[in-house]
Every structure is written in structure tokens, then in C-alpha cells.
Amino acid sequence: MRASIIKIGNSKGIRIPKPILEESDLGDTVELTVKRGSITISKPRKSNKAVLNESYLASLPALRKTWDDPREDEAWKDL
């Protein structure tokens, strides 16, 4: 199937027909790869890396410290 590249704001894109999207079972997020003049659209690969979100970072003991000691401000003021 052929599709036209269209202007979308400051970018360009293509419209993917509904039957193709349904058959591909793609979600809202996709992975794009470019190889030798081709663009491939696929499901994102699952990552084994931990996601560092705000609640996780806040749970770390080292980050629970309050940063309101005036000595710290004095130590960093010249940087």
C-alpha cells in the first residue's frame, strides 16, 4: 500500500489506515528504526531496566535529607 507524506505542524507524517493499525496490534507508543532508506514501525521492546520515577527516587534514604542547612548554601555559593 502506498501512503503520502503529509505536513503535521512543523513535522511530517503519514496516515495509517485503521485496518492496518488493527492488524498490526500497535499501541499508542511505537519504536521507529531507520535502516538503509527504510523506516520500520514496531512495538516497543520490553526493557529490563528499572524505571526511575519520582516516587522511587523519593524513597531512597539518601534523598530524604532536607536541604535547608545554611552551611550547604555557603559551601556552594561560589560555584
N, C-alpha and C positions, 0 to 999 in steps of 0.2 A: 504494500500500500504506500502511496506517496502522500506526503503532507507538506504544506507550505510553512516556511519560517515567517512568523509574524512579529510585529513590534508590540512589546508589552512594556509600557513605561519607557525606562531607559535601557531595557533589556530586549532580548528577542526570545521567542519560544515557539512551540508547536502545540496544536490542539490534538489530544489523543482521544479518539472516538470511544464512547462508553463501552461498546462490546469488547474492544481490545483491552481496556482497563479491567473489565470484569474477568476476562480470560486470564490476564496476567496476574491477578490477585495482588496487585501492588497496593500499599497503604498510602498514608499521607506523606511519608518520608521515603525518598529513594536515594540510591547511590548512583552517581554518574561516573563513568570511566571513559577516557579517551585513548584510542589506540589506532595509529596509522589511518587517520581520516575517518574514523567511526566513533560514534558516541553510543555507549551502551547504558541503558536504564535498567537497574535491578533493585531487588530488595536489599536493604542494608544488611551487611554481615553482622552477626551477633558478636559482641566483643566480650572477652573475659576480663577486661579492665574494670575496676571499680569506678563507679560514677561518684565524683567528689561534689556532692551538693552542699548547700549551705547548712542544713541540719546536721549532716555528718561532720563537717568541719567544726561546727559549734560544739559537738560532743567531745572533741579531743581535749584532754586535760590541759595541754599546753596553750590552747587558745581560749580557755575560760578566764584567764587572768584579765583583770581590768587594767586598762592602760591610762590610768589617771594620776600616776605618780609624777610630780613636778620634776624630779631628778631625771626622768627619762626625756622630758622635753628639753631640759638643759643640755643633756648629752648629745642630742641630735640637732640642736638649733643651728649649728654652723654648717651643716651638710646641705 
